[in-house]
């Protein structure tokens, strides 16, 4: 009878294997990423309009350059804040770092609505980036440490889709807010203050993952033993190393980090250098056909982010079924193929919206490899640091993508050729992915 009961349990829906704490962790991580998504896409949707207000009319022809610079500065701040936030999360805990991150970017996003010049806008974007960067690695670490290995990919996909939901919400809000006049963009940032309210629930309803608590306890014991002059073994010496140094101290870990860095650079540069221009591109096609560019850009954003949500979730389920490595390579390859389909080969506006959604499944949905695969490669003592570094350090390279894209768009007088040139970066991800070990169904390293 007991065996039959276990068989029924195994045959039941996967979600019944999860407890309330695990679901709460997913909700918190998803909300944090949703807030990041809203704020990020609010910038993408409104950056051109904001510079129409913040720049003199004589500089309007250079708006693609200023827009690319604003996105690049956000990325630069995101990279710095993400690495620092990941390190801090390994020392003070996932929950506390998540609260600090959400509070910081909510407050500074609100101040962005008060920007009075293009310089003040750029400075505020950099500070917002610092705050945004630290949220993802913290939420990803929490989820990986709380969810069972058989369903970790599903959890990562469901968490990652928060970004797409945030993007979709920003697109929907902009659809209604865009008609409020030249300063409509400021209201998008005012709304961005609301996530701060969620920190109250996180503080009361969440606990630190047991894996992190155990690792932190061992680190404190090792520090106390060192102060007493007690000889330490190799594992204890690892605990005393600064986490960022420990990430590169071992040759094996160093090789993994290089491969993960290259893959993350592929995903990050592909998104920020190519996909962020999708609404503007569709809007330009609409204008060329005598239609409203703002309306069609909003519709493109909603279509794109609907596809992205499907891509995030689908990646996680496929990765649990088929493995991290083959699914990641497939997502890179399809993103490469679909870039010219979107930017060069499709001209009918209705069909263009469909292609936007399909392209997003792979170009933006591929981000789930980071939240699924990265936490499974590194031990708990450096997990936040490793995730923060691998996910955010590529922004020091990828921030050049929007700058290069803006320059290429200006040079070619359009989006198509620039997008196809930049899409070659997906080849790097296809080459680097085989160097990470397959981790499907395995326990997290201690």
N, C-alpha and C positions, 0 to 999 in steps of 0.2 A: 504493500500500500504506500509506503514511504517513497519507494522508487517511482511509482506511478505519479505521486504528487509532485516529485521533482521534475518529472518529464512534462507534466502539465505546465509547471512554472516556467520551464525553459521554452515551451511552445507558446507561452502567452506573449502579449505585446511587450516590446522592449522597455517601454516607459514605466512598466510596473515594477521593474527592478530597481527603481530609484526612490530614495526617501525624500522627505520634505526639505531637509537641509541642502541636499543636492539640487533640488529644484529652486530653492531660494538663491543659491549661489549663481545658478544660471540666470535668474531674473535680474539680479544685481549686476552681473557682468554684462548682460545684454543691454540694460538701461544705460550703463556707463558708456558703452560703445555707441548706443543710439544717440546720446547727447553729443558725443564727438561727431557723429555723422551729420546731425543737424547743423552744427556750427560750421563744419567744414564745407558742406554743400551750400550753406547760406553765402559763404564767401564766393564759391564758384559761380553761383547764379547772379550775384549782385556786383561782382567786382568791377565789371565794365561800367555799370550805371554809377557806382560810387565815384569812379574817377571822372566821369562826366561832370560831377558836382565839385570834386576836389581839385581838378586841374583847369587851367585856363583853356579857352576854346582853341588857341593856337597849338596846343599839344594833343588834341583829340586823335590825330593820326597815329600817335605813339601809344595809345591806350593798350594795345596788345602787349607791348613791352612792359608797361607799368603793371598790368594785370599779372603777367608772368612773374614779375619781380615780387609782387605781394604774395603770390602762392609760394614762390621760392623761399621767401623770408619766413613764412609760416612753417614750411618744411624744415628749415634750418633750426628754428626754435623747437620744433617737434622732435628733431633728432637729439638735441642736447637734453631737453626735458625727459625724453623717453629713457635715455641711458641712465641719467641721474635717478629718475623715479624707480627704475628696475633695481638699481643698487640699494636704494633706500628701503624698498619693499622687502628685500632679503634681510634687512637689519631690524626694521621697526614693525614689520607685519604687512600682510596684504590689505586687510580691512582698513587700517589707519591711513595707509598711503592712498587708497581709493577715495576715501572721504576728502583728503587734502586736495587731490587732483580735481575732483568734481567741483568743489568750492572755488578753487582758483580759476578754472577756465570759465565758470559761470559769471563770476564777478568781472573778469577782464573782458569777456564778450560783451557784457552790458556797457562797459566804458567805450567799446569800439563804436557804439552808436553816437558817441559825442565827438568823434574825430572831426577836426576843423581844417585839416590840410592833408595832402598826400603823405607828408613826412610823419605826422602823428598817426595816420592810419597804418603805415608800415611798422612803426614802433609797437603799436598795440597788437598788430598781427604777430610779431615776434614773441611777445609775452604770452599771447594766447597759445601759440605753438608750444612754448615751454610747458604750459599746464596740460595741454592735450596729450602730449607725448607720454606722460607717466601713467595714464589711465589704462591703456590697453594691456601692457605687460603685467600689470597688477591683476586685472580681471582674468586674464588668460591663465596666470599661475594659479589663482584661486580655483578656477573651474577644473583645471587638469588635476589638481591635488584632491579634489572632492569627488570627481566622477569616476565610475568603474572603467577599467581599461577596455571592456567590450563595447562600450557606448561613448567613449571619450570623443571620437570623431563627430558623432551626432551632436553632442553637447557643444563642441567647438563650432560646428556649423550654425547651430541655433543661436549661440552667442554672437558669432560674427555677423549674422544677418541683421543685428541691431544697427550696424552701420548703414546698411541699405534702407532699413526702416527710417532711420534718421534722415537719410538723403531724400527718401520719398516724402516724408513730412515736410522737409524744407521746400521741396518742389511744390507740394500742394499749398503750403502757406504762401509761397511766392506767387502762385497763380492768382490768389485773392489780394495780396498786399501790393503787388506790382503796380496796380492802378492808382495808388495814393499819391503819385507825383514824383518829382525828381529825388526827393528824400525818402522814398519808400524803403530803400535799402536799410535805412537806420532802424526801422521797425523789426527787421529780421534779427538784428542783434539785441534789441530790447527783449524780444521773446526768448532769446538764448540765456537769459538770467534764470529762467524757471528750474533748470536741473538742480540748482542749489537746494531746492526743497527736498530732494530725494535723499540727501545725506542724513536727515533725521532718521528715516527708516533703516538705512544701512547701519547706522550706529547702534540702533536698538535691536535689529532683527538678524544680525549676522555674527558669526563666530569665525575666528581664525582657523584655517585648515589644520588638522591634526599633524599632517606631515611637516608643515612649516613650524608649528609649535614644538614638535620633537626636535627638529633640526636646530631651532633657536636655543632650546634647552641644552643640547649638546655643545653648542658654541659657547654658551655662558659657562658651562662646566669646564670646558677647555681653557677659557680665559682665567677662571679661578685657579685651575691647576697650575697654569703657567706662573701666576702670581705667587703661588706657594713654592715654586721651584720644583714641581713634580715633573719627571721626564714624560714627554708626550710621544705617542705613536704617530704613524704617518697620517691616519685619518684625522686625528686631533690637530695636527699641524695644518692640514688642509682647511680645517674650520677657522683657524686663526689668520689665514691669508686674506688680504683684501679681495673681495669677490671678483672684481674686474681683472685683477692680476691672476687669480686662480683660474679664470676662464682661458688664459693663454699659457699657463705654466706647464700643462701636460701636452705633449706632441699630438696625441690622439684627439683630445678635446680641441686643440688648435686647428687641426685639419677639418673637423666637423664645423667649426665656427666659420672658417673661410668659405666652405661650400654653402653654408646657410646664409652667409653675408651676400654671396653672389646671387643666390636665388631670391633673397629679399630685395636686393637691388633691382632685379628684373621686374618683380611685381610692383615695386614702388615707382620706378621710373616709367613703367608701362602705364600705370594709372595716372600719375601726376603729369607726365609729359604728353600723353595722348588722350586718355578718356575724359579728363577734366574739360576738354574743349568740345565735347559732344553737344551740349546744349547750344553753345555759341555757333557751332557748325550748322546744326539743324535750323537754328534761327536765321542764319545767313541764307540758307537754301530757301526758306519761306519768304524772306524779303525779296530775293531774286524773282520769286513768282508772284509778287504783289500782295503777300499775306503778312500778318503780324509776326514779327520775329520774336517778340517777348512771349506771346501765347504758345507758339510752336516750340520755343526753347523750354518752356515749362512742361509741355507735353512730352518732349524728348527726355527731360529729366525724370519724369514719372515712369515712362516706359523703361528707361535704362535701369532705374533702381528697382523696379519690379523684377526685371531679369536678374539683377544682382542678388536680390534676396533668394531667388530660386537657386542661383549658383552657389551661394554660401551654404545653404542647407543641403543641397544636392551633393556638393563636394564632401561634406562630412559623412553622409550616409554611404556614398560610394567608397570613401576611404576606409570605413569600417568593414565594408563588404569585400573590397578588392585590394586594399593596401594603400599606404600613403604614397609610395613612389610612383606606381603607374598612373594614378589619378592626377597627381601633380603634373607629371610630364604631359598628360593629355590636355590638361587645362592650359598649359603654356602654349602647346602646339595649336590649339583651336583659337586662342587669342591672337596668335600670329596670323593665322589664315583669315580671320574675320575682320581684321583692321582694314584691308583694302576693300572688302565687301561693303563696309560701312561708309568709308570716306571717299571711295573712288567709283564704285560700281553701282550704287543705288541712288536714284534721283527722284523717284516718286515719293512724295512726302509721307503718305500713309504707309507705304512699304518701308520707308526709312525708319519710322517709329518701331515697326516690328523688328527690323534688323538691329536697332538700338538695344532692344530687350535681349535678343539672342547673343549679341556681342558681350553684353554685360555679364551673362552667365559665366563666361570664361575670363574676361579681362578684369572684372572686379570681383567675381566670385572666387577667383583663385587665391584671394587673401586667406581663405580658410586653411590653406596648407600651413600657414604660420601658426595659427592657434591650435591646430591639430598636431603637427609634427614636431615643432620646436620644443614644447614642454616635455616631450617623451625622450628627448635626446640627452638632457642635462640633469644632474642630481639636484636635490632639493636645496642644498646650501647655496647654490649659485643660479637657481632656476630663474628667478626674477631678473638678475643681472644679465644672464645669457639671452633670455627672451627680449629684454629691453635693448641690449646691444644689437642683436641680429635683426630685430625689427626696425630699429631707429637709426643705427649708424649709417645704413644705406641712404638716408636722407641727406647726408653730407655730400653724397654724389648725386642723388636724384633731384636735389633742389635745382640743379643745373638744367633738368629736363624742361620745366616750364619756361626758363629763360631761353633755352635753345629753341623750344617750340614757338615761343612768341617771335623770336628772330626769324625762324624759317617761314612762319606764316606771313610775316611782313615781307620777306624776301620773295616768296613764291606768289604772294597775293591771294592766298587761299589755304585751306586746311589739309587737303587731300595728300599732297606730296610730303608735307611735313610729317603727318601721322604715319605714313608708310615707312619713311626713313627711320623714324624713332622706333617703330615696331620690331626692328631687327634685334632689339634688346631681348626679346623672348627666346632667341636662340641660346643666349647665355644661360638662361634658366634650364632649358632642356639639357644642356651639357652638364651643368652643375648638379642637378637633382640626383643622379645615380650615386653620388659620393656620400649621401646620407644613408644610414642603415634603415631598413624596414622595421617599423616598431608596432605594427598593427597587433592588437590584442596582448601586448606586453605590459608588465607593471612598470610604473615610473621608477627610474633609478633613484636610490636613496642617497 
